[in-house]
Amino acid sequence: METKSGSKSNLGLNESAVPLLEEKETKEVPENIEMDNKNDNNDQKKDNTNNKDSKDKKKKEKKEKVKKETAKRSLDICTQNFTFGLNVLDRDEKKVNDHINILFEDVIGEPDPTHGFEFIWRLTYLLFNATRFWLYRIIAAIIAIPLALLWAVIFAFINLTTIWFFTPLLRIFDITLHYIHRVWSGIIRCVLDPFFTSGALLFANRRQNGNIDSSAA
């Protein structure tokens, strides 16, 4: 009997404990669901922020590319506008440096009795033209820009001095010479011309008299 009563009491205790456990489980389940929902929301927010960041980066990259392209285009347009009419093919139209237009045949030549190997001749031709061409290009790429600036400054000063200094001085000199010419021509006509004409008449009379005496004799 004691065992039956003890078992009954244990069953009662177990039955009384079961609803408490069920209540705890039911409480824990919504908490877990809420935590999962929160984690899902956080993940979604992170994904959204990452997507926004990636979109912003792409937009910035596109803007930078567009800016670079526009800058290149603007430089090309500026160079084309400022160099309009420049003959790129014939760069010495006025034949300023035609005297240094020297070819391989103008410098080196083998007469008929003294011909070397044909391969060596071709190789020297290629080396001469290639070294002259590329050395000129490399050295010109280094020196051309600073020398262009230097000569531009020099000729700018020459133009300034000729326009604003020498030409006005020469014009003043021409004007003063014009007045001096008028004064000098007036002095000669008024003072010296009578003496010269009278002297010419005297010598002419003497010559006539000499001719008459010679004819009479």
Long-range contacts (C-beta under 8 A, 24 or more apart in sequence): 104-128, 104-129
